[in-house]
Amino acid sequence: MLGDLYAERSHLTGNTRLRFYMSIKNKDLIFNFYSIFKSYVKTEPKIFKRNKLNKLTNTLHVDIWFSTLKYEIFNWVIEDFYIKSGEKNIKIVPKDSYKKLT
């Protein structure tokens, strides 16, 4: 969950979708994630060209992304890595995250 991955849930009791969104420079990494989550995904990664200039390279920013379908098995991601703040969910690093990483 750390980095360029986020979770979405359309309503409180709904299921969760994971969205992987990265710079095109990380194309190999996103296809690696895609190969892991392929059975939960409907379409291959897509390229998205923003109309925003990258100030460092003076080029248009290009991203690549894919998202899973909504599944109950991903609900723990919202519950562990997000807190509710008004109408928004804010991504956090849970205190027990080391348990999930080892």
N, CA, C and O atoms as a GROMACS GRO file, in nm:
protein
  408
    1MET      N    1   0.082  -0.120   0.000
    1MET     CA    2   0.000   0.000   0.000
    1MET      C    3   0.085   0.125   0.000
    1MET      O    4   0.037   0.232  -0.035
    2LEU      N    5   0.207   0.112   0.038
    2LEU     CA    6   0.292   0.230   0.038
    2LEU      C    7   0.330   0.261  -0.106
    2LEU      O    8   0.360   0.170  -0.184
    3GLY      N    9   0.330   0.387  -0.141
    3GLY     CA   10   0.369   0.425  -0.277
    3GLY      C   11   0.251   0.454  -0.366
    3GLY      O   12   0.152   0.514  -0.324
    4ASP      N   13   0.262   0.410  -0.490
    4ASP     CA   14   0.167   0.446  -0.594
    4ASP      C   15   0.050   0.349  -0.608
    4ASP      O   16   0.006   0.319  -0.719
    5LEU      N   17   0.002   0.301  -0.498
    5LEU     CA   18  -0.113   0.212  -0.495
    5LEU      C   19  -0.214   0.272  -0.400
    5LEU      O   20  -0.179   0.317  -0.291
    6TYR      N   21  -0.339   0.272  -0.440
    6TYR     CA   22  -0.441   0.314  -0.345
    6TYR      C   23  -0.565   0.229  -0.360
    6TYR      O   24  -0.584   0.162  -0.462
    7ALA      N   25  -0.648   0.231  -0.258
    7ALA     CA   26  -0.769   0.150  -0.253
    7ALA      C   27  -0.891   0.241  -0.263
    7ALA      O   28  -0.890   0.354  -0.214
    8GLU      N   29  -0.996   0.190  -0.327
    8GLU     CA   30  -1.120   0.265  -0.344
    8GLU      C   31  -1.238   0.178  -0.304
    8GLU      O   32  -1.243   0.059  -0.333
    9ARG      N   33  -1.332   0.241  -0.238
    9ARG     CA   34  -1.458   0.175  -0.202
    9ARG      C   35  -1.567   0.278  -0.224
    9ARG      O   36  -1.559   0.390  -0.173
   10SER      N   37  -1.671   0.242  -0.301
   10SER     CA   38  -1.772   0.341  -0.337
   10SER      C   39  -1.868   0.372  -0.222
   10SER      O   40  -1.924   0.482  -0.217
   11HIS      N   41  -1.887   0.279  -0.131
   11HIS     CA   42  -1.969   0.307  -0.013
   11HIS      C   43  -1.919   0.222   0.103
   11HIS      O   44  -1.846   0.125   0.084
   12LEU      N   45  -1.959   0.258   0.222
   12LEU     CA   46  -1.905   0.200   0.345
   12LEU      C   47  -1.911   0.048   0.350
   12LEU      O   48  -1.819  -0.016   0.400
   13THR      N   49  -2.019  -0.010   0.300
   13THR     CA   50  -2.035  -0.156   0.308
   13THR      C   51  -1.999  -0.225   0.177
   13THR      O   52  -2.019  -0.346   0.164
   14GLY      N   53  -1.945  -0.150   0.081
   14GLY     CA   54  -1.910  -0.209  -0.049
   14GLY      C   55  -1.776  -0.278  -0.046
   14GLY      O   56  -1.704  -0.275   0.054
   15ASN      N   57  -1.744  -0.341  -0.156
   15ASN     CA   58  -1.614  -0.407  -0.170
   15ASN      C   59  -1.510  -0.308  -0.222
   15ASN      O   60  -1.543  -0.198  -0.266
   16THR      N   61  -1.385  -0.350  -0.217
   16THR     CA   62  -1.273  -0.260  -0.244
   16THR      C   63  -1.202  -0.297  -0.374
   16THR      O   64  -1.188  -0.414  -0.409
   17ARG      N   65  -1.158  -0.192  -0.444
   17ARG     CA   66  -1.077  -0.208  -0.564
   17ARG      C   67  -0.940  -0.149  -0.534
   17ARG      O   68  -0.928  -0.050  -0.463
   18LEU      N   69  -0.835  -0.212  -0.589
   18LEU     CA   70  -0.700  -0.159  -0.577
   18LEU      C   71  -0.661  -0.094  -0.709
   18LEU      O   72  -0.686  -0.149  -0.816
   19ARG      N   73  -0.600   0.025  -0.701
   19ARG     CA   74  -0.557   0.096  -0.822
   19ARG      C   75  -0.406   0.120  -0.815
   19ARG      O   76  -0.355   0.179  -0.720
   20PHE      N   77  -0.337   0.071  -0.917
   20PHE     CA   78  -0.193   0.088  -0.930
   20PHE      C   79  -0.170   0.197  -1.034
   20PHE      O   80  -0.217   0.185  -1.148
   21TYR      N   81  -0.099   0.303  -0.997
   21TYR     CA   82  -0.084   0.420  -1.083
   21TYR      C   83   0.059   0.471  -1.071
   21TYR      O   84   0.100   0.515  -0.963
   22MET      N   85   0.135   0.466  -1.181
   22MET     CA   86   0.277   0.502  -1.175
   22MET      C   87   0.319   0.577  -1.300
   22MET      O   88   0.248   0.580  -1.401
   23SER      N   89   0.436   0.637  -1.292
   23SER     CA   90   0.498   0.698  -1.408
   23SER      C   91   0.533   0.589  -1.510
   23SER      O   92   0.561   0.476  -1.472
   24ILE      N   93   0.530   0.625  -1.636
   24ILE     CA   94   0.564   0.529  -1.742
   24ILE      C   95   0.706   0.474  -1.724
   24ILE      O   96   0.737   0.367  -1.776
   25LYS      N   97   0.791   0.545  -1.651
   25LYS     CA   98   0.926   0.496  -1.623
   25LYS      C   99   0.921   0.363  -1.547
   25LYS      O  100   1.016   0.285  -1.552
   26ASN      N  101   0.811   0.339  -1.477
   26ASN     CA  102   0.796   0.217  -1.397
   26ASN      C  103   0.710   0.112  -1.469
   26ASN      O  104   0.645   0.030  -1.405
   27LYS      N  105   0.712   0.116  -1.600
   27LYS     CA  106   0.629   0.025  -1.680
   27LYS      C  107   0.656  -0.122  -1.645
   27LYS      O  108   0.562  -0.200  -1.631
   28ASP      N  109   0.783  -0.159  -1.631
   28ASP     CA  110   0.816  -0.298  -1.598
   28ASP      C  111   0.758  -0.338  -1.463
   28ASP      O  112   0.708  -0.449  -1.446
   29LEU      N  113   0.766  -0.247  -1.366
   29LEU     CA  114   0.713  -0.275  -1.234
   29LEU      C  115   0.561  -0.291  -1.238
   29LEU      O  116   0.507  -0.381  -1.174
   30ILE      N  117   0.493  -0.204  -1.312
   30ILE     CA  118   0.348  -0.214  -1.315
   30ILE      C  119   0.304  -0.344  -1.383
   30ILE      O  120   0.205  -0.404  -1.343
   31PHE      N  121   0.377  -0.388  -1.485
   31PHE     CA  122   0.344  -0.515  -1.549
   31PHE      C  123   0.376  -0.633  -1.457
   31PHE      O  124   0.311  -0.737  -1.466
   32ASN      N  125   0.473  -0.617  -1.370
   32ASN     CA  126   0.500  -0.720  -1.270
   32ASN      C  127   0.382  -0.730  -1.172
   32ASN      O  128   0.335  -0.839  -1.142
   33PHE      N  129   0.335  -0.613  -1.123
   33PHE     CA  130   0.217  -0.613  -1.036
   33PHE      C  131   0.096  -0.670  -1.110
   33PHE      O  132   0.017  -0.746  -1.053
   34TYR      N  133   0.081  -0.632  -1.236
   34TYR     CA  134  -0.031  -0.682  -1.316
   34TYR      C  135  -0.027  -0.835  -1.324
   34TYR      O  136  -0.131  -0.899  -1.312
   35SER      N  137   0.090  -0.893  -1.344
   35SER     CA  138   0.100  -1.039  -1.352
   35SER      C  139   0.060  -1.105  -1.220
   35SER      O  140   0.007  -1.216  -1.221
   36ILE      N  141   0.085  -1.038  -1.109
   36ILE     CA  142   0.047  -1.092  -0.978
   36ILE      C  143  -0.104  -1.084  -0.956
   36ILE      O  144  -0.164  -1.178  -0.904
   37PHE      N  145  -0.166  -0.973  -0.997
   37PHE     CA  146  -0.308  -0.947  -0.972
   37PHE      C  147  -0.397  -0.978  -1.092
   37PHE      O  148  -0.516  -0.948  -1.090
   38LYS      N  149  -0.341  -1.037  -1.196
   38LYS     CA  150  -0.412  -1.059  -1.323
   38LYS      C  151  -0.549  -1.126  -1.306
   38LYS      O  152  -0.643  -1.090  -1.376
   39SER      N  153  -0.560  -1.220  -1.217
   39SER     CA  154  -0.687  -1.291  -1.201
   39SER      C  155  -0.796  -1.204  -1.138
   39SER      O  156  -0.912  -1.244  -1.134
   40TYR      N  157  -0.759  -1.086  -1.088
   40TYR     CA  158  -0.856  -0.993  -1.028
   40TYR      C  159  -0.882  -0.871  -1.117
   40TYR      O  160  -0.954  -0.780  -1.078
   41VAL      N  161  -0.824  -0.870  -1.236
   41VAL     CA  162  -0.827  -0.754  -1.324
   41VAL      C  163  -0.900  -0.788  -1.453
   41VAL      O  164  -0.890  -0.899  -1.504
   42LYS      N  165  -0.974  -0.690  -1.505
   42LYS     CA  166  -1.048  -0.712  -1.629
   42LYS      C  167  -0.970  -0.667  -1.752
   42LYS      O  168  -0.980  -0.730  -1.858
   43THR      N  169  -0.891  -0.560  -1.740
   43THR     CA  170  -0.817  -0.508  -1.856
   43THR      C  171  -0.670  -0.487  -1.823
   43THR      O  172  -0.633  -0.467  -1.707
   44GLU      N  173  -0.587  -0.491  -1.925
   44GLU     CA  174  -0.443  -0.470  -1.909
   44GLU      C  175  -0.413  -0.326  -1.869
   44GLU      O  176  -0.500  -0.239  -1.881
   45PRO      N  177  -0.291  -0.300  -1.823
   45PRO     CA  178  -0.253  -0.162  -1.789
   45PRO      C  179  -0.273  -0.067  -1.908
   45PRO      O  180  -0.254  -0.104  -2.023
   46LYS      N  181  -0.310   0.056  -1.874
   46LYS     CA  182  -0.337   0.159  -1.976
   46LYS      C  183  -0.243   0.276  -1.956
   46LYS      O  184  -0.204   0.308  -1.843
   47ILE      N  185  -0.208   0.340  -2.066
   47ILE     CA  186  -0.122   0.458  -2.062
   47ILE      C  187  -0.210   0.582  -2.058
   47ILE      O  188  -0.309   0.592  -2.130
   48PHE      N  189  -0.173   0.676  -1.971
   48PHE     CA  190  -0.248   0.801  -1.955
   48PHE      C  191  -0.152   0.917  -1.972
   48PHE      O  192  -0.056   0.932  -1.896
   49LYS      N  193  -0.178   1.001  -2.074
   49LYS     CA  194  -0.095   1.119  -2.097
   49LYS      C  195  -0.164   1.240  -2.038
   49LYS      O  196  -0.274   1.276  -2.078
   50ARG      N  197  -0.097   1.302  -1.942
   50ARG     CA  198  -0.153   1.422  -1.878
   50ARG      C  199  -0.118   1.545  -1.961
   50ARG      O  200  -0.015   1.549  -2.029
   51ASN      N  201  -0.202   1.644  -1.954
   51ASN     CA  202  -0.172   1.773  -2.016
   51ASN      C  203  -0.100   1.863  -1.917
   51ASN      O  204  -0.130   1.982  -1.905
   52LYS      N  205  -0.005   1.804  -1.847
   52LYS     CA  206   0.070   1.876  -1.745
   52LYS      C  207   0.219   1.860  -1.774
   52LYS      O  208   0.267   1.748  -1.793
   53LEU      N  209   0.289   1.970  -1.779
   53LEU     CA  210   0.431   1.967  -1.810
   53LEU      C  211   0.513   1.931  -1.687
   53LEU      O  212   0.494   1.988  -1.579
   54ASN      N  213   0.604   1.836  -1.704
   54ASN     CA  214   0.698   1.800  -1.599
   54ASN      C  215   0.807   1.907  -1.597
   54ASN      O  216   0.879   1.922  -1.695
   55LYS      N  217   0.818   1.980  -1.488
   55LYS     CA  218   0.912   2.092  -1.480
   55LYS      C  219   1.058   2.048  -1.486
   55LYS      O  220   1.144   2.125  -1.530
   56LEU      N  221   1.088   1.927  -1.443
   56LEU     CA  222   1.226   1.880  -1.445
   56LEU      C  223   1.273   1.840  -1.584
   56LEU      O  224   1.386   1.870  -1.624
   57THR      N  225   1.185   1.773  -1.660
   57THR     CA  226   1.224   1.723  -1.791
   57THR      C  227   1.170   1.807  -1.906
   57THR      O  228   1.210   1.789  -2.021
   58ASN      N  229   1.078   1.899  -1.875
   58ASN     CA  230   1.014   1.983  -1.976
   58ASN      C  231   0.938   1.900  -2.080
   58ASN      O  232   0.930   1.937  -2.197
   59THR      N  233   0.883   1.788  -2.036
   59THR     CA  234   0.803   1.701  -2.122
   59THR      C  235   0.668   1.677  -2.056
   59THR      O  236   0.650   1.701  -1.937
   60LEU      N  237   0.573   1.630  -2.136
   60LEU     CA  238   0.443   1.596  -2.080
   60LEU      C  239   0.456   1.472  -1.993
   60LEU      O  240   0.531   1.380  -2.026
   61HIS      N  241   0.383   1.471  -1.885
   61HIS     CA  242   0.388   1.359  -1.790
   61HIS      C  243   0.304   1.244  -1.844
   61HIS      O  244   0.188   1.263  -1.883
   62VAL      N  245   0.360   1.124  -1.847
   62VAL     CA  246   0.291   1.005  -1.896
   62VAL      C  247   0.290   0.901  -1.785
   62VAL      O  248   0.394   0.871  -1.726
   63ASP      N  249   0.172   0.848  -1.756
   63ASP     CA  250   0.155   0.748  -1.650
   63ASP      C  251   0.102   0.618  -1.709
   63ASP      O  252   0.054   0.614  -1.822
   64ILE      N  253   0.111   0.514  -1.631
   64ILE     CA  254   0.052   0.385  -1.666
   64ILE      C  255  -0.020   0.333  -1.543
   64ILE      O  256   0.028   0.348  -1.431
   65TRP      N  257  -0.136   0.271  -1.563
   65TRP     CA  258  -0.217   0.229  -1.449
   65TRP      C  259  -0.305   0.109  -1.485
   65TRP      O  260  -0.330   0.080  -1.602
   66PHE      N  261  -0.350   0.042  -1.381
   66PHE     CA  262  -0.457  -0.057  -1.392
   66PHE      C  263  -0.525  -0.066  -1.257
   66PHE      O  264  -0.469  -0.025  -1.155
   67SER      N  265  -0.644  -0.120  -1.256
   67SER     CA  266  -0.714  -0.141  -1.129
   67SER      C  267  -0.780  -0.277  -1.129
   67SER      O  268  -0.816  -0.332  -1.233
   68THR      N  269  -0.794  -0.330  -1.010
   68THR     CA  270  -0.863  -0.458  -0.994
   68THR      C  271  -1.013  -0.432  -0.998
   68THR      O  272  -1.059  -0.318  -0.989
   69LEU      N  273  -1.088  -0.538  -1.010
   69LEU     CA  274  -1.231  -0.529  -0.988
   69LEU      C  275  -1.252  -0.521  -0.837
   69LEU      O  276  -1.158  -0.538  -0.760
   70LYS      N  277  -1.374  -0.494  -0.795
   70LYS     CA  278  -1.403  -0.482  -0.651
   70LYS      C  279  -1.425  -0.621  -0.592
   70LYS      O  280  -1.506  -0.700  -0.641
   71TYR      N  281  -1.350  -0.649  -0.484
   71TYR     CA  282  -1.360  -0.778  -0.417
   71TYR      C  283  -1.361  -0.758  -0.266
   71TYR      O  284  -1.299  -0.666  -0.213
   72GLU      N  285  -1.430  -0.847  -0.200
   72GLU     CA  286  -1.434  -0.845  -0.053
   72GLU      C  287  -1.296  -0.872   0.006
   72GLU      O  288  -1.262  -0.820   0.112
   73ILE      N  289  -1.216  -0.953  -0.061
   73ILE     CA  290  -1.084  -0.989  -0.006
   73ILE      C  291  -0.989  -0.870   0.004
   73ILE      O  292  -0.887  -0.879   0.073
   74PHE      N  293  -1.020  -0.758  -0.064
   74PHE     CA  294  -0.937  -0.639  -0.055
   74PHE      C  295  -0.987  -0.540   0.050
   74PHE      O  296  -0.924  -0.436   0.071
   75ASN      N  297  -1.098  -0.570   0.117
   75ASN     CA  298  -1.153  -0.476   0.216
   75ASN      C  299  -1.056  -0.447   0.330
   75ASN      O  300  -1.058  -0.337   0.385
   76TRP      N  301  -0.973  -0.542   0.367
   76TRP     CA  302  -0.878  -0.521   0.477
   76TRP      C  303  -0.781  -0.406   0.446
   76TRP      O  304  -0.730  -0.342   0.538
   77VAL      N  305  -0.757  -0.380   0.317
   77VAL     CA  306  -0.665  -0.272   0.280
   77VAL      C  307  -0.721  -0.138   0.326
   77VAL      O  308  -0.650  -0.057   0.385
   78ILE      N  309  -0.849  -0.114   0.298
   78ILE     CA  310  -0.915   0.010   0.342
   78ILE      C  311  -0.914   0.016   0.495
   78ILE      O  312  -0.884   0.120   0.554
   79GLU      N  313  -0.948  -0.094   0.559
   79GLU     CA  314  -0.960  -0.096   0.704
   79GLU      C  315  -0.826  -0.073   0.774
   79GLU      O  316  -0.821  -0.012   0.880
   80ASP      N  317  -0.716  -0.123   0.715
   80ASP     CA  318  -0.585  -0.111   0.778
   80ASP      C  319  -0.506   0.014   0.739
   80ASP      O  320  -0.433   0.068   0.821
   81PHE      N  321  -0.520   0.059   0.616
   81PHE     CA  322  -0.433   0.164   0.564
   81PHE      C  323  -0.501   0.300   0.547
   81PHE      O  324  -0.439   0.393   0.496
   82TYR      N  325  -0.626   0.312   0.588
   82TYR     CA  326  -0.696   0.440   0.573
   82TYR      C  327  -0.771   0.475   0.701
   82TYR      O  328  -0.818   0.388   0.773
   83ILE      N  329  -0.780   0.606   0.728
   83ILE     CA  330  -0.866   0.655   0.835
   83ILE      C  331  -0.965   0.752   0.774
   83ILE      O  332  -0.936   0.819   0.674
   84LYS      N  333  -1.081   0.759   0.832
   84LYS     CA  334  -1.187   0.848   0.784
   84LYS      C  335  -1.164   0.988   0.840
   84LYS      O  336  -1.142   1.004   0.961
   85SER      N  337  -1.168   1.088   0.754
   85SER     CA  338  -1.157   1.227   0.795
   85SER      C  339  -1.266   1.304   0.723
   85SER      O  340  -1.249   1.345   0.608
   86GLY      N  341  -1.378   1.323   0.790
   86GLY     CA  342  -1.493   1.385   0.725
   86GLY      C  343  -1.547   1.293   0.618
   86GLY      O  344  -1.584   1.179   0.646
   87GLU      N  345  -1.552   1.341   0.496
   87GLU     CA  346  -1.600   1.261   0.384
   87GLU      C  347  -1.488   1.186   0.312
   87GLU      O  348  -1.514   1.107   0.222
   88LYS      N  349  -1.364   1.212   0.351
   88LYS     CA  350  -1.249   1.155   0.280
   88LYS      C  351  -1.183   1.044   0.361
   88LYS      O  352  -1.191   1.041   0.483
   89ASN      N  353  -1.116   0.955   0.288
   89ASN     CA  354  -1.027   0.857   0.348
   89ASN      C  355  -0.885   0.907   0.330
   89ASN      O  356  -0.848   0.950   0.221
   90ILE      N  357  -0.805   0.901   0.436
   90ILE     CA  358  -0.666   0.944   0.430
   90ILE      C  359  -0.576   0.823   0.450
   90ILE      O  360  -0.594   0.747   0.545
   91LYS      N  361  -0.479   0.805   0.359
   91LYS     CA  362  -0.389   0.690   0.367
   91LYS      C  363  -0.291   0.710   0.483
   91LYS      O  364  -0.238   0.819   0.502
   92ILE      N  365  -0.270   0.604   0.559
   92ILE     CA  366  -0.178   0.607   0.673
   92ILE      C  367  -0.084   0.487   0.667
   92ILE      O  368  -0.105   0.394   0.589
   93VAL      N  369   0.018   0.490   0.750
   93VAL     CA  370   0.101   0.372   0.772
   93VAL      C  371   0.060   0.318   0.908
   93VAL      O  372   0.085   0.382   1.010
   94PRO      N  373  -0.005   0.200   0.912
   94PRO     CA  374  -0.051   0.147   1.040
   94PRO      C  375   0.065   0.114   1.134
   94PRO      O  376   0.175   0.079   1.090
   95LYS      N  377   0.038   0.125   1.262
   95LYS     CA  378   0.141   0.098   1.362
   95LYS      C  379   0.193  -0.046   1.355
   95LYS      O  380   0.309  -0.071   1.385
   96ASP      N  381   0.107  -0.138   1.314
   96ASP     CA  382   0.148  -0.279   1.307
   96ASP      C  383   0.186  -0.321   1.164
   96ASP      O  384   0.181  -0.440   1.133
   97SER      N  385   0.222  -0.227   1.079
   97SER     CA  386   0.252  -0.259   0.939
   97SER      C  387   0.369  -0.356   0.926
   97SER      O  388   0.375  -0.433   0.830
   98TYR      N  389   0.462  -0.352   1.018
   98TYR     CA  390   0.575  -0.444   1.012
   98TYR      C  391   0.529  -0.590   1.013
   98TYR      O  392   0.596  -0.675   0.955
   99LYS      N  393   0.416  -0.620   1.078
   99LYS     CA  394   0.365  -0.757   1.081
   99LYS      C  395   0.320  -0.802   0.943
   99LYS      O  396   0.334  -0.919   0.908
  100LYS      N  397   0.266  -0.710   0.864
  100LYS     CA  398   0.218  -0.743   0.731
  100LYS      C  399   0.333  -0.754   0.630
  100LYS      O  400   0.318  -0.817   0.526
  101LEU      N  401   0.446  -0.692   0.661
  101LEU     CA  402   0.558  -0.690   0.569
  101LEU      C  403   0.658  -0.801   0.594
  101LEU      O  404   0.751  -0.820   0.516
  102THR      N  405   0.640  -0.875   0.703
  102THR     CA  406   0.736  -0.982   0.734
  102THR      C  407   0.671  -1.118   0.724
  102THR      O  408   0.737  -1.219   0.747
   0.00000   0.00000   0.00000
